[in-house]
């Protein structure tokens, strides 16, 4: 789906240029690479596209979250509010920096409910991670107001929402830092890889240094002789990913346009069904349209419609039963089964945070009644015709 559908000669051309140098590493070998810096160019192009001041390529969207939280000084003793509907990586990154993830409810956007944030606050709350799930933005205006009121930092998890926007402002640019994923299934892909964006030079430097063992990346000396301000780790994006990312980014608007067209066509097929409602999107024009989400009046009807659609070859996901994107279904997370025995979960200084379905009534209701369909870039007329017939047949069985 998405950018992976369009991989072709443009990506190959970028790779051929890169391979002519024989240098695949992000840094060093300045003379041998003949002025070719694919990750650097990808970062500059991505920053320009999103309207952010700085962009930093990293090895995955998951490590982008960890590096961003580290740059923002989120760590042991801190609590971070996260939505109940997200990919596991959001919670993993919080635990990785030693902080405690706190689960909050969602609203009809299927994203973090701004009205539930204050219900989850304590004197330990340091940050909020709104997640733009399934390609559509959260209500960032309200979330930022709450964050400002309580002096909380915001890291936007836009892993699934590259190119999405609210009134012309791109996801990832509302909070202090934003992150993106470029794995195989994202809007644009580099196989693996991620990006961090920010307008804050200090945060950019802290992220840049931390993602590469503390290297200051001084242009006047060799990599082995540059300065070091903080300790770090290796979360670097490599030049192969940067090269593919450049070609994919040039296709992003094409991807979005095709997805929006195809989503609108399928929405029109579903609209006549009695009781069916579409997911709320703060700015429909800014929806990346990677997914189409709609709900029915009851969970029973949603299950029946899903079964009927499946019989017609139309796949959908009901995330209440999904094992990777809904907190109450993460058995290893709920069991606190971490690789280390010393984590935020068992730090005696921390309160015991609960992850009960009772704490997220909207999520348990909405995700039980909502079906989500992936939207492809390539959906020719025969495919759409088949989907139309399938929907009509499934709807008749309701």
C-alpha positions in Angstrom: 0.0 0.0 0.0 0.9 3.7 -0.3 4.5 4.5 -1.4 5.6 0.9 -1.6 3.2 0.5 -4.5 5.2 3.1 -6.5 8.7 1.8 -6.0 10.4 1.9 -9.4 13.0 3.6 -11.6 13.1 6.8 -9.5 14.3 4.9 -6.5 16.7 2.9 -8.6 18.2 6.1 -10.1 18.9 7.5 -6.6 20.5 4.2 -5.6 22.7 4.1 -8.7 24.0 7.6 -7.9 24.7 6.5 -4.4 26.4 3.2 -5.3 28.7 5.1 -7.7 30.4 6.4 -4.5 30.6 3.1 -2.6 29.8 5.0 0.6 26.6 3.8 2.3 27.3 5.3 5.8 25.5 8.5 7.0 28.7 10.3 8.1 32.4 10.5 7.3 34.3 9.6 4.1 33.8 13.2 2.9 36.1 13.1 -0.1 35.2 9.6 -1.3 31.5 10.3 -1.4 32.0 13.1 -4.0 29.6 15.5 -2.5 26.7 13.0 -2.4 24.8 13.0 0.9 21.5 11.3 0.5 20.3 11.4 4.1 21.3 15.0 4.4 19.3 15.9 1.2 16.3 13.8 2.4 16.3 15.7 5.7 16.4 19.1 4.0 13.7 18.1 1.6 11.5 16.7 4.3 11.9 19.8 6.5 10.9 22.0 3.5 7.9 19.8 2.7 6.5 19.9 6.3 7.5 23.5 6.9 9.7 22.6 9.8 13.0 24.2 10.5 15.0 21.0 11.2 14.7 17.3 10.3 16.7 14.4 11.5 16.7 11.0 9.7 16.9 8.0 12.1 16.7 4.2 11.7 13.0 3.7 12.6 9.9 5.5 13.8 10.2 3.8 17.1 13.7 5.1 17.8 12.5 8.5 16.6 10.1 8.5 19.5 12.9 7.5 21.9 15.3 10.1 20.6 12.7 12.9 20.8 11.7 12.0 24.3 15.4 11.9 25.3 16.0 15.3 23.7 13.1 16.7 25.7 14.6 15.3 28.9 11.7 12.9 29.6 12.9 10.1 31.9 12.6 8.2 35.2 9.9 9.7 37.5 8.0 11.2 34.6 4.6 10.2 33.3 3.6 10.5 29.6 0.0 10.5 28.4 -0.7 8.3 25.4 -3.9 7.2 23.6 -5.3 3.7 24.1 -5.4 3.3 20.4 -1.9 3.3 19.0 0.9 1.0 17.9 2.8 -0.6 20.7 5.9 1.4 19.9 4.5 4.6 21.5 4.4 2.9 24.9 7.6 1.0 24.3 9.5 4.3 23.7 8.2 5.8 26.9 9.4 2.8 28.9 12.7 2.8 27.0 13.5 6.3 28.5 12.5 5.1 31.9 9.2 7.0 32.1 5.7 5.7 32.8 3.1 5.6 30.0 -0.4 6.6 31.1 -3.3 5.5 29.0 -6.0 8.0 27.9 -9.2 7.6 26.0 -10.0 8.5 22.4 -12.7 10.5 20.7 -14.6 10.2 17.5 -11.5 11.0 15.5 -10.1 7.7 16.9 -7.2 9.7 18.3 -6.4 11.1 21.7 -9.4 12.7 23.4 -8.4 16.2 24.5 -11.1 16.2 27.2 -9.6 13.1 28.9 -6.1 14.5 29.3 -6.8 16.4 32.4 -8.4 13.3 34.0 -5.1 11.5 33.7 -2.8 14.3 34.9 -0.7 14.0 38.1 2.2 16.1 39.4 4.5 13.7 37.6 3.0 14.3 34.1 5.7 15.6 31.8 4.6 15.0 28.3 1.7 14.1 25.9 2.1 11.9 22.8 -0.9 12.4 20.5 -0.9 9.8 17.8 -2.4 10.5 14.4 -3.7 7.0 13.8 -4.7 5.6 10.5 -3.6 8.7 8.6 -5.9 11.3 10.1 -4.9 14.1 12.6 -5.9 14.3 16.2 -7.6 17.5 17.5 -4.3 19.3 17.9 -5.7 22.7 18.6 -7.4 21.5 21.8 -4.5 19.2 22.8 -2.0 22.1 22.5 -4.2 24.3 24.7 -4.2 21.7 27.4 -0.5 21.2 27.1 0.2 24.9 27.3 -2.1 25.3 30.3 -0.3 22.5 32.3 3.2 23.3 30.8 3.5 19.9 29.2 5.8 19.0 26.2 4.2 17.4 23.2 5.7 14.8 20.9 3.5 14.1 17.9 3.5 10.5 16.7 2.7 11.0 13.0 4.1 7.6 12.0 1.0 6.8 10.1 0.1 10.3 9.0 2.9 11.6 6.7 1.5 14.4 4.6 -1.7 14.8 6.7 -2.5 18.4 7.8 -5.0 20.6 9.6 -5.8 23.8 7.8 -2.5 23.7 5.9 -0.3 22.9 8.9 1.3 19.5 8.7 1.1 16.8 11.4 4.3 16.8 13.4 4.6 20.6 13.4 2.2 21.4 16.2 4.2 20.0 19.2 7.8 20.6 20.2 8.8 17.6 18.2 7.2 15.3 15.6 8.1 11.9 14.4 7.4 9.8 11.3 7.9 6.2 10.3 9.0 5.0 6.8 8.6 1.2 7.2 7.1 -0.9 4.5 3.5 -0.1 5.2 3.7 3.7 5.7 2.6 6.5 3.3 6.2 6.7 2.0 8.7 4.0 2.7 12.4 3.4 2.9 11.9 -0.2 4.1 12.7 0.9 7.6 13.6 4.3 8.9 12.1 7.4 10.5 12.3 11.2 10.8 12.2 13.7 13.7 11.2 17.3 13.0 11.3 20.4 15.2 11.7 24.2 15.1 13.8 24.3 18.2 17.6 24.4 17.5 18.5 23.2 21.0 16.2 20.2 20.7 17.5 19.4 17.2 21.1 19.5 18.5 20.3 17.2 21.4 18.5 14.8 19.1 21.3 14.9 16.5 24.0 14.3 19.1 22.1 11.6 20.9 21.3 9.6 17.7 25.0 9.3 16.9 27.0 8.5 20.0 27.2 12.2 21.0 29.1 13.3 17.9 28.8 17.1 17.4 29.2 16.7 13.6 31.6 19.6 13.2 32.3 20.3 9.6 35.8 21.6 10.3 37.3 18.4 11.6 37.1 14.7 10.8 34.4 12.6 12.5 37.0 11.0 14.9 38.1 14.5 16.1 34.7 16.3 16.5 33.4 17.4 19.9 31.1 15.6 22.3 28.6 17.3 24.5 26.3 14.5 25.6 26.3 10.7 25.5 24.2 8.9 22.9 23.6 5.7 21.0 23.4 4.6 17.3 20.1 5.4 15.7 21.4 6.6 12.4 19.6 6.4 9.1 21.9 5.0 6.4 22.4 6.4 2.9 20.4 3.7 1.2 17.4 4.7 3.2 18.1 8.4 2.4 18.3 7.7 -1.3 15.0 5.8 -1.4 13.4 8.4 0.8 14.3 11.2 -1.6 12.5 9.4 -4.5 9.6 8.5 -2.3 9.1 12.0 -1.0 8.8 13.4 -4.5 5.9 11.0 -4.9 4.1 11.9 -1.7 1.6 14.3 -3.2 0.8 11.8 -5.9 0.2 9.1 -3.2 -2.0 11.5 -1.2 -4.0 12.5 -4.3 -4.7 9.0 -5.4 -5.6 7.8 -1.9 -8.0 10.7 -1.4 -9.7 10.0 -4.8 -10.1 6.3 -4.0 -11.3 6.9 -0.5 -13.9 9.4 -1.6 -15.2 6.8 -4.1 -15.6 4.1 -1.5 -17.1 6.5 1.0 -19.8 7.2 -1.6 -20.5 3.5 -1.8 -20.9 3.2 2.0 -22.8 6.4 2.6 -26.3 5.1 1.8 -26.1 2.4 4.5 -28.5 3.2 7.3 -26.9 4.1 10.6 -23.3 4.1 9.2 -21.1 7.0 10.2 -17.7 8.0 9.1 -14.8 8.7 11.4 -14.6 12.4 12.4 -11.7 14.2 10.7 -10.7 17.7 11.9 -9.9 18.8 8.4 -11.1 16.4 5.7 -8.9 18.2 3.1 -5.9 17.4 5.2 -6.7 13.7 5.6 -3.9 11.5 4.2 -6.7 9.0 3.2 -4.4 6.0 3.9 -7.3 4.4 5.7 -11.1 4.7 5.6 -12.8 4.2 9.0 -16.6 4.0 9.6 -18.8 2.8 12.4 -22.1 1.2 12.8 -24.7 1.7 15.6 -23.7 -1.5 17.5 -20.8 -3.9 17.8 -23.0 -6.7 16.7 -23.9 -5.0 13.5 -20.2 -4.1 12.9 -19.2 -7.8 13.3 -22.0 -8.9 11.0 -21.1 -6.3 8.3 -17.4 -7.2 8.6 -18.2 -10.9 8.1 -20.4 -10.1 5.1 -17.7 -7.9 3.6 -15.1 -10.6 4.1 -17.2 -13.1 2.2 -17.1 -10.6 -0.7 -13.3 -10.4 -0.5 -13.3 -7.0 1.2 -10.9 -6.9 4.2 -11.4 -4.6 7.2 -10.0 -4.4 10.7 -11.9 -4.0 13.9 -9.3 -2.8 16.2 -11.0 -3.8 19.5 -9.7 -7.3 18.6 -6.4 -6.3 17.1 -3.3 -7.5 19.1 -0.9 -4.7 18.2 -2.8 -1.4 18.3 -5.1 -1.5 21.3 -3.6 -1.4 24.8 -6.0 -3.8 26.5 -4.9 -6.6 24.1 -1.2 -6.3 24.8 -0.7 -9.3 27.0 3.0 -8.9 27.5 2.6 -5.2 28.2 -0.1 -5.8 30.8 2.0 -8.5 32.4 4.9 -6.0 32.5 7.1 -8.6 30.8 10.1 -6.4 30.0 13.6 -7.7 29.2 14.9 -5.9 32.3 13.6 -6.3 35.8 14.3 -2.6 36.7 11.8 -0.5 34.8 9.2 2.2 35.4 6.7 -0.5 36.1 8.4 -1.6 39.3 10.2 1.5 40.4 8.9 2.1 44.0 8.9 5.8 43.4 6.1 5.5 40.8 2.4 5.1 41.3 0.7 1.9 40.0 -0.8 2.9 36.7 -3.8 0.8 35.6 -4.7 0.0 32.0 -8.3 -1.1 32.5 -10.9 -1.0 29.8 -13.1 0.8 32.3 -10.8 3.8 32.1 -11.3 4.2 28.3 -15.1 3.7 27.7 -15.1 5.6 24.4 -12.3 3.5 23.0 -13.9 0.3 23.9 -17.2 1.4 22.4 -15.8 3.0 19.2 -13.2 0.4 18.4 -15.8 -2.3 18.8 -18.2 -0.6 16.3 -15.6 0.7 13.9 -14.3 -1.0 10.8 -11.1 0.2 9.1 -10.3 -0.4 5.5 -6.8 0.2 3.9 -6.9 2.5 0.9 -4.4 1.7 -1.9 -2.8 4.1 -4.4 -3.6 1.8 -7.3 -7.3 1.0 -7.3 -8.4 0.9 -11.0 -12.0 1.0 -12.1 -12.5 -2.8 -12.1 -11.3 -3.0 -8.5 -13.6 -0.2 -7.4 -16.5 -1.9 -9.3 -15.9 -5.1 -7.4 -15.8 -3.3 -4.1 -19.0 -1.5 -4.9 -20.8 -4.8 -5.7 -19.4 -6.4 -2.5 -20.5 -3.5 -0.4 -24.0 -3.6 -1.9 -24.3 -7.3 -1.3 -23.0 -7.1 2.3 -25.2 -4.1 3.1 -28.3 -6.1 1.9 -27.5 -8.8 4.4 -27.6 -6.4 7.4 
